[in-house]
Amino acid sequence: MNKMLSEIAQIFNTKDHDLKEHELNKLDKLIKLDPQIIASVIENGEEFLKHQFGSHTSGTNRSFLIAAFLFTMSANFFSFFALNHERIGLYQDLIWPSLLMSLGLGFPAMLVAFSIIPGRFSYPGNEPLLWLPQNWYDPKKVDFDASQIERAKTLQYQIERNRKVLNRKAITLKYAIGFSFLVAIGCMIWVLLIIQIKLD
């Protein structure tokens, strides 16, 4: 239960990740390594960032499809409710399950749409202005070796921030789809009970 509440809280938490500066400072130890190794570390970090971006793009496309489907189904059930709320007989008995389905699918659709809104995602590459000395983690060290460490720190920061954005998107989709299934199953049981009562 606590895990579920913690995950739900992450959906609405749009703050940056909790990576502290002292954790980034651990990367200062890279300076002791061979320059080729440092270059390889940076290259792998950039590759990781590119794959995160690809995952982010495909996840956004899936979210668009799921949100469109849920909104469409919600609108269809609401249309059924609006067109039949004054009719009698079986239609009259089915309007409330249809309204519940409309609202029950509309809520997760909004959650999924919320996850599509561009977050604070870090894209591959850097803005040139970020390389001004005053923007470095350590403005006192401005040379090539220090620039490699700065790049490694920036990559780590970007990767951690992207990881949080991707996790939030995944959790949102998981709970939105799960909630939709629960509402659908509940309404189907309700409709079957209504039909059974009518037949009796």
C-alpha positions in Angstrom: 0.0 0.0 0.0 2.8 2.4 0.9 4.6 1.6 -2.3 1.4 2.3 -4.3 0.9 5.7 -2.6 4.5 6.5 -3.1 4.3 5.8 -6.9 1.0 7.8 -7.2 2.8 10.7 -5.5 5.5 10.5 -8.2 2.9 11.1 -10.9 2.3 14.6 -9.6 5.9 15.4 -8.5 7.4 17.4 -11.3 10.5 18.6 -9.3 14.0 17.6 -10.4 15.6 14.5 -9.1 17.3 14.4 -5.7 20.8 13.9 -7.0 23.0 16.0 -4.6 26.0 18.0 -5.7 28.3 15.9 -3.4 27.2 12.8 -5.4 28.2 14.5 -8.6 31.5 15.5 -7.0 32.4 11.8 -6.8 33.1 12.0 -10.5 36.1 14.2 -9.7 37.9 10.9 -9.2 37.8 10.3 -13.0 40.6 12.8 -13.3 43.0 10.1 -12.1 42.1 7.9 -15.1 43.7 7.8 -18.5 42.2 10.5 -20.8 41.1 7.8 -23.2 39.1 6.1 -20.5 37.5 9.4 -19.5 36.6 10.0 -23.2 35.1 6.5 -23.3 33.0 7.2 -20.2 31.7 10.4 -21.7 30.9 8.6 -25.0 29.0 5.9 -23.2 27.1 8.6 -21.2 26.1 10.4 -24.4 25.0 7.1 -26.0 22.9 6.4 -22.9 21.3 9.8 -23.1 20.4 9.2 -26.8 18.7 5.9 -25.9 16.8 7.7 -23.1 15.6 10.2 -25.6 14.4 7.4 -28.0 12.6 5.7 -25.1 11.0 9.1 -24.2 9.8 9.6 -27.8 8.3 6.1 -28.2 6.7 6.4 -24.7 5.1 9.7 -25.7 3.7 8.2 -28.9 2.2 5.3 -26.9 0.7 7.8 -24.4 -0.9 9.7 -27.3 -2.6 6.5 -28.6 -3.8 5.4 -25.1 -5.1 8.9 -24.3 -6.9 9.2 -27.6 -8.5 5.7 -27.1 -9.6 6.5 -23.6 -11.0 9.9 -24.5 -12.9 8.4 -27.4 -14.4 5.7 -25.3 -15.3 8.2 -22.6 -17.0 10.4 -25.1 -19.0 7.4 -26.6 -20.3 6.4 -23.2 -21.2 9.9 -22.3 -23.1 10.2 -25.7 -25.0 7.1 -24.8 -25.9 8.7 -21.4 -26.9 12.0 -23.0 -29.1 10.5 -25.7 -30.8 7.9 -23.5 -31.2 9.5 -20.1 -34.9 10.2 -20.7 -35.8 6.8 -22.3 -37.5 4.0 -20.4 -36.8 0.3 -20.1 -33.4 -1.3 -20.4 -31.9 1.9 -21.8 -32.9 3.8 -18.7 -31.2 1.1 -16.5 -28.0 1.3 -18.5 -27.4 5.0 -18.5 -25.8 5.0 -15.0 -23.2 2.4 -15.9 -22.5 4.3 -19.1 -22.0 7.5 -17.1 -19.7 5.7 -14.7 -17.8 4.3 -17.6 -17.5 7.8 -19.2 -16.2 9.3 -16.0 -14.1 6.3 -15.1 -12.3 6.4 -18.5 -12.1 10.2 -18.6 -10.0 10.4 -15.4 -7.2 8.0 -16.5 -7.3 9.7 -20.0 -6.5 13.0 -18.3 -3.7 11.3 -16.3 -2.2 9.9 -19.5 -2.6 13.4 -21.2 -0.8 14.9 -18.2 2.1 12.5 -18.7 2.4 13.7 -22.4 3.0 17.3 -21.3 6.7 18.0 -22.0 8.6 17.6 -18.8 12.0 18.8 -17.8 13.7 16.3 -20.1 17.3 16.7 -21.0 18.1 16.2 -24.7 21.5 15.0 -26.1 24.0 17.7 -26.4 24.6 21.0 -24.6 23.8 24.7 -25.2 27.0 26.7 -25.8 26.1 29.2 -23.1 26.4 26.4 -20.5 30.1 26.2 -21.2 30.7 29.7 -19.8 33.1 29.4 -16.8 30.5 30.7 -14.4 28.2 27.8 -15.2 30.8 25.1 -14.4 30.5 23.1 -11.2 34.0 24.3 -10.3 34.6 27.8 -12.0 38.1 27.8 -10.6 39.3 24.9 -12.8 38.9 25.9 -16.5 41.0 23.6 -18.6 40.6 20.7 -20.9 40.9 18.0 -18.2 38.4 19.9 -16.0 36.0 20.2 -19.0 35.9 16.4 -19.4 34.9 16.1 -15.7 32.3 18.9 -16.2 30.9 17.0 -19.2 30.7 13.8 -17.2 28.9 15.5 -14.3 26.4 17.2 -16.7 25.7 13.8 -18.4 25.1 12.2 -15.0 22.7 15.0 -14.0 20.8 14.8 -17.3 20.6 11.0 -17.1 19.2 11.1 -13.6 16.7 13.8 -14.4 15.5 11.9 -17.5 15.2 8.7 -15.5 12.8 10.4 -13.2 10.7 11.7 -16.1 10.6 8.3 -17.7 9.7 6.6 -14.4 6.9 9.1 -13.8 5.5 8.4 -17.3 5.6 4.6 -16.8 3.9 4.8 -13.4 1.2 7.1 -14.9 0.5 4.7 -17.7 0.4 1.7 -15.3 -2.1 3.2 -13.0 -4.2 4.8 -15.8 -4.6 1.4 -17.6 -5.1 -0.5 -14.4 -7.9 1.9 -13.3 -9.5 1.8 -16.7 -9.7 -2.0 -16.5 -11.2 -2.0 -13.0 -13.8 0.5 -14.1 -14.6 -1.5 -17.2 -14.9 -4.8 -15.3 -17.0 -3.2 -12.6 -19.4 -1.7 -15.2 -19.7 -4.9 -17.1 -20.6 -6.8 -13.9 -23.2 -4.0 -13.2 -24.7 -4.3 -16.7 -24.8 -8.1 -16.5 -26.7 -7.9 -13.2 -29.2 -5.4 -14.7 -29.8 -7.7 -17.6 -30.2 -10.7 -15.3 -32.7 -8.8 -13.2 -34.6 -7.8 -16.3 -34.7 -11.4 -17.6 -36.0 -12.6 -14.3 
